[in-house]
């Protein structure tokens, strides 16, 4: 009986706290938050001499979001439209039995592996992979594209976490995880535990590829290994590998008009994260492996996001009751949202909510903050304008896959 009473008291306290938070959120629009009206323009390739397009690539002028069944139908529609070169097949199944589709096309010896949607709530990542496949297949008359299809074989897995995507429609942030509530982008460690990640890992083992892109949403980032804290890396990265990674980052900065990207090792740009797909691909197969983060360019919260762990630590210093030990495991963007959106919320309320546990605070805010989906995923009406801006780095890595796979900086700089 005493246990039941204690549980009831805890439930009442939690309900009261949640009500307080919702009340504060109701007044958020009245708070003065600076820099929210700044317009951000999307862009595509700035220097056309880097990727020669003759004639220029024609970008799809319509685009929409796709759920799991729509992704399935869309891939088979591409196969039906281009049966001579496209093969669609499943590489495995999710926890709930949904197929993990791969679309393969091209006839060259150099493989390019791209996947998206490992976090189900990051729908734009799935769309970026689908869009890139469509872009290449619809532009086979283009000189650059035809050259790529003759010299490359593309393997694209647009939706690694279909269970999460389906759940995100009504549970928002919880769609990040698979049906067992495992973060799949922390599961690439020995032993790999989930069917989705086991399927992708087995696919990597069975195919030759020279470059790997793991597409996400949630920041302006182009990340590469390592996600491990200094001293815990599986091995020290050779200087020639580091030079190639840095060169690709420089190319991204110099040749696209995207907003200022944060480029570098995951642990430096964001936070320590063990078991990520790009680390696994690089560690196991020694190919250049990138995490490509994209998200809404026009959302009013976009400019409130910190870019590095250092930025987040500066913000954290203003809230000393929070446990700094939880910082490496959290999403720095959540921390910034907390601090920038609720500057007038008494710190003691947050402290009572989770006894200083930053992860729980982060989860609560993701669950109750409606704008989060549109922060991670641009409005559907913006997609025809937004999507072309994501393509340059994909085109660049595809066109230079052989040099990247050989870690040949001299060839990249020619």
C-alpha positions as a Python dict, from the first residue, in 0.01 Angstrom:
ca = {
    (1, 'X'): (0, 0, 0),
    (2, 'X'): (281, 239, 89),
    (3, 'X'): (443, 167, -249),
    (4, 'X'): (116, 246, -427),
    (5, 'X'): (82, 576, -240),
    (6, 'X'): (440, 673, -330),
    (7, 'X'): (374, 593, -695),
    (8, 'X'): (57, 802, -689),
    (9, 'X'): (243, 1094, -536),
    (10, 'X'): (516, 1069, -799),
    (11, 'X'): (255, 1059, -1075),
    (12, 'X'): (84, 1370, -936),
    (13, 'X'): (416, 1554, -907),
    (14, 'X'): (512, 1460, -1264),
    (15, 'X'): (171, 1570, -1391),
    (16, 'X'): (205, 1903, -1213),
    (17, 'X'): (551, 1957, -1354),
    (18, 'X'): (440, 1873, -1706),
    (19, 'X'): (152, 2118, -1670),
    (20, 'X'): (398, 2387, -1562),
    (21, 'X'): (616, 2320, -1864),
    (22, 'X'): (320, 2328, -2103),
    (23, 'X'): (207, 2656, -1947),
    (24, 'X'): (549, 2807, -2008),
    (25, 'X'): (551, 2679, -2365),
    (26, 'X'): (217, 2846, -2422),
    (27, 'X'): (384, 3181, -2358),
    (28, 'X'): (693, 3111, -2567),
    (29, 'X'): (574, 3311, -2869),
    (30, 'X'): (567, 3622, -2650),
    (31, 'X'): (930, 3582, -2548),
    (32, 'X'): (1179, 3787, -2740),
    (33, 'X'): (1416, 3552, -2917),
    (34, 'X'): (1655, 3729, -3146),
    (35, 'X'): (1761, 3629, -3495),
    (36, 'X'): (1461, 3416, -3582),
    (37, 'X'): (1353, 3609, -3889),
    (38, 'X'): (1681, 3582, -4073),
    (39, 'X'): (1625, 3429, -4415),
    (40, 'X'): (1842, 3139, -4518),
    (41, 'X'): (1885, 3067, -4884),
    (42, 'X'): (1943, 2723, -5027),
    (43, 'X'): (2193, 2677, -5304),
    (44, 'X'): (2341, 2413, -5524),
    (45, 'X'): (2681, 2400, -5690),
    (46, 'X'): (2867, 2730, -5676),
    (47, 'X'): (3164, 2638, -5896),
    (48, 'X'): (3033, 2451, -6200),
    (49, 'X'): (3386, 2364, -6305),
    (50, 'X'): (3413, 2120, -6015),
    (51, 'X'): (3130, 1900, -6138),
    (52, 'X'): (3089, 1949, -6511),
    (53, 'X'): (2727, 1915, -6619),
    (54, 'X'): (2671, 1917, -6994),
    (55, 'X'): (2383, 1964, -7040),
    (56, 'X'): (2291, 2069, -6685),
    (57, 'X'): (2119, 1815, -6467),
    (58, 'X'): (1741, 1857, -6454),
    (59, 'X'): (1619, 1842, -6095),
    (60, 'X'): (1277, 1692, -6015),
    (61, 'X'): (1036, 1983, -5983),
    (62, 'X'): (794, 1805, -5749),
    (63, 'X'): (864, 1614, -5432),
    (64, 'X'): (676, 1486, -5129),
    (65, 'X'): (737, 1283, -4814),
    (66, 'X'): (695, 906, -4832),
    (67, 'X'): (592, 661, -4561),
    (68, 'X'): (714, 300, -4564),
    (69, 'X'): (459, 169, -4814),
    (70, 'X'): (510, 472, -5038),
    (71, 'X'): (887, 420, -5028),
    (72, 'X'): (828, 59, -5133),
    (73, 'X'): (601, 155, -5422),
    (74, 'X'): (832, 437, -5530),
    (75, 'X'): (1135, 210, -5553),
    (76, 'X'): (945, -45, -5757),
    (77, 'X'): (818, 233, -5981),
    (78, 'X'): (1180, 329, -6050),
    (79, 'X'): (1258, -33, -6129),
    (80, 'X'): (959, -46, -6363),
    (81, 'X'): (1066, 275, -6536),
    (82, 'X'): (1428, 162, -6582),
    (83, 'X'): (1417, -220, -6578),
    (84, 'X'): (1739, -258, -6776),
    (85, 'X'): (1961, -105, -6508),
    (86, 'X'): (1764, -100, -6180),
    (87, 'X'): (1730, -383, -5933),
    (88, 'X'): (1524, -344, -5614),
    (89, 'X'): (1556, -607, -5342),
    (90, 'X'): (1539, -653, -4966),
    (91, 'X'): (1855, -690, -4761),
    (92, 'X'): (1667, -800, -4448),
    (93, 'X'): (1375, -715, -4225),
    (94, 'X'): (1308, -481, -3936),
    (95, 'X'): (1199, -595, -3591),
    (96, 'X'): (835, -571, -3700),
    (97, 'X'): (895, -749, -4029),
    (98, 'X'): (918, -457, -4270),
    (99, 'X'): (1158, -502, -4559),
    (100, 'X'): (1481, -307, -4574),
    (101, 'X'): (1487, -210, -4940),
    (102, 'X'): (1796, -149, -5149),
    (103, 'X'): (1793, 0, -5497),
    (104, 'X'): (2097, -97, -5705),
    (105, 'X'): (2188, 50, -6042),
    (106, 'X'): (2493, 124, -6254),
    (107, 'X'): (2739, -107, -6421),
    (108, 'X'): (3080, 5, -6298),
    (109, 'X'): (3338, -165, -6077),
    (110, 'X'): (3345, 115, -5818),
    (111, 'X'): (3072, 95, -5556),
    (112, 'X'): (2897, 387, -5386),
    (113, 'X'): (2693, 301, -5075),
    (114, 'X'): (2440, 552, -4940),
    (115, 'X'): (2178, 494, -4673),
    (116, 'X'): (1931, 707, -4480),
    (117, 'X'): (1653, 690, -4227),
    (118, 'X'): (1850, 508, -3958),
    (119, 'X'): (1670, 745, -3723),
    (120, 'X'): (1305, 713, -3818),
    (121, 'X'): (1204, 1065, -3717),
    (122, 'X'): (1454, 1213, -3965),
    (123, 'X'): (1229, 1168, -4267),
    (124, 'X'): (1423, 1413, -4485),
    (125, 'X'): (1721, 1173, -4477),
    (126, 'X'): (1515, 904, -4650),
    (127, 'X'): (1391, 1159, -4902),
    (128, 'X'): (1747, 1275, -4981),
    (129, 'X'): (1846, 921, -5078),
    (130, 'X'): (1532, 868, -5287),
    (131, 'X'): (1582, 1204, -5454),
    (132, 'X'): (1944, 1131, -5544),
    (133, 'X'): (1848, 797, -5700),
    (134, 'X'): (1575, 971, -5901),
    (135, 'X'): (1812, 1248, -6006),
    (136, 'X'): (2061, 1001, -6153),
    (137, 'X'): (1810, 772, -6317),
    (138, 'X'): (1611, 1058, -6474),
    (139, 'X'): (1924, 1221, -6617),
    (140, 'X'): (2089, 936, -6801),
    (141, 'X'): (2131, 1155, -7108),
    (142, 'X'): (2349, 1388, -6907),
    (143, 'X'): (2718, 1341, -6982),
    (144, 'X'): (2827, 1340, -6619),
    (145, 'X'): (2549, 1107, -6507),
    (146, 'X'): (2598, 861, -6791),
    (147, 'X'): (2967, 850, -6703),
    (148, 'X'): (2880, 774, -6342),
    (149, 'X'): (2640, 498, -6435),
    (150, 'X'): (2902, 341, -6662),
    (151, 'X'): (3178, 353, -6401),
    (152, 'X'): (2994, 315, -6071),
    (153, 'X'): (2751, 77, -5908),
    (154, 'X'): (2517, 254, -5668),
    (155, 'X'): (2373, 82, -5363),
    (156, 'X'): (2111, 297, -5190),
    (157, 'X'): (1919, 192, -4879),
    (158, 'X'): (1680, 483, -4821),
    (159, 'X'): (1508, 358, -4506),
    (160, 'X'): (1713, 162, -4253),
    (161, 'X'): (1456, 210, -3974),
    (162, 'X'): (1107, 168, -4126),
    (163, 'X'): (949, 83, -3789),
    (164, 'X'): (1074, 412, -3649),
    (165, 'X'): (948, 612, -3944),
    (166, 'X'): (600, 466, -3910),
    (167, 'X'): (598, 532, -3535),
    (168, 'X'): (724, 889, -3571),
    (169, 'X'): (399, 985, -3742),
    (170, 'X'): (223, 978, -3406),
    (171, 'X'): (506, 959, -3150),
    (172, 'X'): (745, 1213, -3299),
    (173, 'X'): (1094, 1186, -3152),
    (174, 'X'): (1041, 828, -3032),
    (175, 'X'): (1053, 730, -3398),
    (176, 'X'): (1429, 784, -3371),
    (177, 'X'): (1457, 434, -3226),
    (178, 'X'): (1366, 98, -3374),
    (179, 'X'): (1075, -112, -3243),
    (180, 'X'): (1289, -230, -2950),
    (181, 'X'): (1371, 132, -2863),
    (182, 'X'): (1733, 90, -2964),
    (183, 'X'): (1920, 375, -3131),
    (184, 'X'): (2045, 196, -3442),
    (185, 'X'): (2322, 450, -3492),
    (186, 'X'): (2475, 336, -3162),
    (187, 'X'): (2440, -33, -3241),
    (188, 'X'): (2739, -83, -3471),
    (189, 'X'): (2946, -239, -3196),
    (190, 'X'): (3042, -599, -3133),
    (191, 'X'): (2810, -777, -3115),
    (192, 'X'): (2561, -592, -3336),
    (193, 'X'): (2228, -659, -3170),
    (194, 'X'): (1947, -542, -3400),
    (195, 'X'): (1820, -699, -3723),
    (196, 'X'): (1834, -368, -3912),
    (197, 'X'): (2198, -297, -3831),
    (198, 'X'): (2297, -661, -3878),
    (199, 'X'): (2145, -650, -4225),
    (200, 'X'): (2335, -334, -4326),
    (201, 'X'): (2660, -466, -4177),
    (202, 'X'): (2621, -795, -4367),
    (203, 'X'): (2548, -600, -4685),
    (204, 'X'): (2872, -405, -4638),
    (205, 'X'): (3062, -731, -4592),
    (206, 'X'): (2918, -880, -4909),
    (207, 'X'): (2970, -585, -5145),
    (208, 'X'): (3261, -377, -5264),
    (209, 'X'): (3221, -4, -5217),
    (210, 'X'): (3466, 284, -5224),
    (211, 'X'): (3276, 550, -5033),
    (212, 'X'): (2990, 549, -4781),
    (213, 'X'): (2741, 823, -4691),
    (214, 'X'): (2507, 786, -4394),
    (215, 'X'): (2240, 1058, -4427),
    (216, 'X'): (2079, 1216, -4119),
    (217, 'X'): (1881, 1520, -4016),
    (218, 'X'): (1943, 1744, -3720),
    (219, 'X'): (2217, 1990, -3802),
    (220, 'X'): (2441, 2151, -4058),
    (221, 'X'): (2716, 1890, -4036),
    (222, 'X'): (2946, 1681, -4252),
    (223, 'X'): (3100, 1438, -4004),
    (224, 'X'): (3360, 1165, -4031),
    (225, 'X'): (3536, 927, -3787),
    (226, 'X'): (3593, 910, -3511),
    (227, 'X'): (3296, 936, -3275),
    (228, 'X'): (3508, 782, -3000),
    (229, 'X'): (3666, 998, -2731),
    (230, 'X'): (4036, 1065, -2775),
    (231, 'X'): (4238, 762, -2677),
    (232, 'X'): (3948, 520, -2723),
    (233, 'X'): (3957, 500, -3104),
    (234, 'X'): (3986, 149, -3254),
    (235, 'X'): (4308, 267, -3421),
    (236, 'X'): (4490, 589, -3496),
    (237, 'X'): (4377, 738, -3825),
    (238, 'X'): (4665, 751, -4081),
    (239, 'X'): (4766, 1099, -4187),
    (240, 'X'): (4675, 1034, -4550),
    (241, 'X'): (4322, 937, -4447),
    (242, 'X'): (4286, 1246, -4232),
    (243, 'X'): (4408, 1462, -4522),
    (244, 'X'): (4142, 1318, -4756),
    (245, 'X'): (3865, 1376, -4503),
    (246, 'X'): (3979, 1734, -4451),
    (247, 'X'): (3996, 1794, -4826),
    (248, 'X'): (3638, 1678, -4878),
    (249, 'X'): (3532, 1913, -4600),
    (250, 'X'): (3713, 2201, -4770),
    (251, 'X'): (3543, 2117, -5099),
    (252, 'X'): (3205, 2125, -4924),
    (253, 'X'): (3281, 2467, -4780),
    (254, 'X'): (3416, 2618, -5101),
    (255, 'X'): (3173, 2480, -5357),
    (256, 'X'): (2827, 2492, -5209),
    (257, 'X'): (2602, 2773, -5096),
    (258, 'X'): (2452, 2577, -4810),
    (259, 'X'): (2452, 2746, -4468),
    (260, 'X'): (2778, 2727, -4282),
    (261, 'X'): (2843, 2362, -4220),
    (262, 'X'): (3030, 2222, -3923),
    (263, 'X'): (3281, 1977, -4065),
    (264, 'X'): (3512, 1739, -3886),
    (265, 'X'): (3534, 1427, -3667),
    (266, 'X'): (3205, 1350, -3496),
    (267, 'X'): (3352, 1368, -3148),
    (268, 'X'): (3490, 1718, -3212),
    (269, 'X'): (3194, 1867, -3396),
    (270, 'X'): (2918, 1712, -3185),
    (271, 'X'): (2983, 1471, -2901),
    (272, 'X'): (3118, 1128, -2818),
    (273, 'X'): (2906, 860, -2982),
    (274, 'X'): (3012, 497, -2992),
    (275, 'X'): (2863, 250, -3239),
    (276, 'X'): (2790, 484, -3531),
    (277, 'X'): (2757, 363, -3888),
    (278, 'X'): (3035, 578, -4034),
    (279, 'X'): (3284, 460, -3770),
    (280, 'X'): (3188, 99, -3840),
    (281, 'X'): (3223, 135, -4215),
    (282, 'X'): (3562, 303, -4182),
    (283, 'X'): (3691, 66, -3914),
    (284, 'X'): (3575, -251, -4088),
    (285, 'X'): (3627, -163, -4454),
    (286, 'X'): (3872, 130, -4450),
    (287, 'X'): (3668, 337, -4696),
    (288, 'X'): (3596, 710, -4661),
    (289, 'X'): (3276, 719, -4457),
    (290, 'X'): (3067, 1028, -4384),
    (291, 'X'): (2766, 1125, -4179),
    (292, 'X'): (2581, 1392, -4376),
    (293, 'X'): (2346, 1594, -4154),
    (294, 'X'): (2076, 1808, -4314),
    (295, 'X'): (1765, 1977, -4183),
    (296, 'X'): (1524, 2263, -4218),
    (297, 'X'): (1690, 2577, -4354),
    (298, 'X'): (1396, 2808, -4292),
    (299, 'X'): (1252, 2693, -3958),
    (300, 'X'): (1247, 2965, -3695),
    (301, 'X'): (1451, 2749, -3455),
    (302, 'X'): (1724, 2665, -3703),
    (303, 'X'): (1962, 2946, -3611),
    (304, 'X'): (1933, 2865, -3240),
    (305, 'X'): (2126, 2542, -3273),
    (306, 'X'): (2486, 2524, -3148),
    (307, 'X'): (2734, 2367, -3384),
    (308, 'X'): (2988, 2203, -3157),
    (309, 'X'): (3024, 2033, -2824),
    (310, 'X'): (3229, 2334, -2715),
    (311, 'X'): (2930, 2560, -2786),
    (312, 'X'): (2708, 2333, -2581),
    (313, 'X'): (2956, 2322, -2294),
    (314, 'X'): (2954, 2703, -2280),
    (315, 'X'): (2576, 2693, -2253),
    (316, 'X'): (2595, 2413, -1999),
    (317, 'X'): (2815, 2625, -1774),
    (318, 'X'): (2519, 2857, -1728),
    (319, 'X'): (2316, 2574, -1575),
    (320, 'X'): (2549, 2424, -1315),
    (321, 'X'): (2289, 2192, -1163),
    (322, 'X'): (2289, 1981, -1480),
    (323, 'X'): (2517, 1680, -1486),
    (324, 'X'): (2805, 1751, -1720),
    (325, 'X'): (2869, 1377, -1742),
    (326, 'X'): (2551, 1339, -1945),
    (327, 'X'): (2664, 1582, -2214),
    (328, 'X'): (2856, 1332, -2432),
    (329, 'X'): (2549, 1110, -2464),
    (330, 'X'): (2294, 1378, -2542),
    (331, 'X'): (2203, 1571, -2851),
    (332, 'X'): (2360, 1918, -2821),
    (333, 'X'): (2072, 2063, -3018),
    (334, 'X'): (1830, 1972, -2739),
    (335, 'X'): (2044, 2159, -2491),
    (336, 'X'): (2038, 2469, -2707),
    (337, 'X'): (1662, 2448, -2748),
    (338, 'X'): (1619, 2422, -2374),
    (339, 'X'): (1835, 2724, -2307),
    (340, 'X'): (1719, 2944, -2592),
    (341, 'X'): (1347, 2872, -2576),
    (342, 'X'): (1294, 2892, -2202),
    (343, 'X'): (1528, 3163, -2075),
    (344, 'X'): (1271, 3277, -1822),
    (345, 'X'): (1182, 2934, -1686),
    (346, 'X'): (1321, 2902, -1332),
    (347, 'X'): (1610, 2659, -1323),
    (348, 'X'): (1468, 2487, -1014),
    (349, 'X'): (1172, 2358, -1217),
    (350, 'X'): (1402, 2188, -1463),
    (351, 'X'): (1610, 2054, -1178),
    (352, 'X'): (1306, 1906, -1003),
    (353, 'X'): (1177, 1761, -1328),
    (354, 'X'): (1467, 1525, -1370),
    (355, 'X'): (1692, 1577, -1071),
    (356, 'X'): (1952, 1722, -1302),
    (357, 'X'): (1935, 1440, -1556),
    (358, 'X'): (1993, 1613, -1888),
    (359, 'X'): (1891, 1312, -2095),
    (360, 'X'): (1545, 1302, -1935),
    (361, 'X'): (1503, 1677, -1977),
    (362, 'X'): (1602, 1638, -2342),
    (363, 'X'): (1351, 1358, -2395),
    (364, 'X'): (1069, 1550, -2227),
    (365, 'X'): (1125, 1852, -2444),
    (366, 'X'): (1142, 1649, -2760),
    (367, 'X'): (816, 1482, -2672),
    (368, 'X'): (623, 1800, -2593),
    (369, 'X'): (774, 2050, -2835),
    (370, 'X'): (557, 2043, -3150),
    (371, 'X'): (804, 2231, -3376),
    (372, 'X'): (1065, 1954, -3345),
    (373, 'X'): (940, 1757, -3647),
    (374, 'X'): (945, 2061, -3872),
    (375, 'X'): (1287, 2161, -3740),
    (376, 'X'): (1431, 1827, -3847),
    (377, 'X'): (1220, 1799, -4161),
    (378, 'X'): (1143, 2094, -4391),
    (379, 'X'): (783, 2169, -4487),
    (380, 'X'): (669, 1955, -4776),
    (381, 'X'): (600, 2266, -4983),
    (382, 'X'): (969, 2358, -4957),
    (383, 'X'): (1105, 2024, -5078),
    (384, 'X'): (1129, 2106, -5453),
    (385, 'X'): (1349, 2405, -5363),
    (386, 'X'): (1529, 2242, -5072),
    (387, 'X'): (1628, 1904, -5217),
    (388, 'X'): (1867, 2020, -5493),
    (389, 'X'): (2082, 2188, -5230),
    (390, 'X'): (2157, 1848, -5074),
    (391, 'X'): (2295, 1695, -5392),
    (392, 'X'): (2644, 1846, -5446),
    (393, 'X'): (2827, 1642, -5183),
    (394, 'X'): (2655, 1324, -5305),
    (395, 'X'): (2753, 1399, -5663),
    (396, 'X'): (3106, 1488, -5558),
    (397, 'X'): (3161, 1169, -5359),
    (398, 'X'): (3011, 962, -5640),
    (399, 'X'): (3223, 1122, -5911),
    (400, 'X'): (3539, 1091, -5701),
    (401, 'X'): (3461, 754, -5545),
    (402, 'X'): (3762, 580, -5697),
    (403, 'X'): (4011, 842, -5577),
    (404, 'X'): (3842, 851, -5238),
    (405, 'X'): (3852, 474, -5208),
    (406, 'X'): (4224, 478, -5284),
    (407, 'X'): (4280, 765, -5038),
    (408, 'X'): (4446, 943, -5328),
    (409, 'X'): (4465, 1310, -5232),
    (410, 'X'): (4678, 1396, -5536),
    (411, 'X'): (4407, 1275, -5772),
    (412, 'X'): (4139, 1462, -5578),
    (413, 'X'): (4331, 1789, -5606),
    (414, 'X'): (4390, 1770, -5982),
}
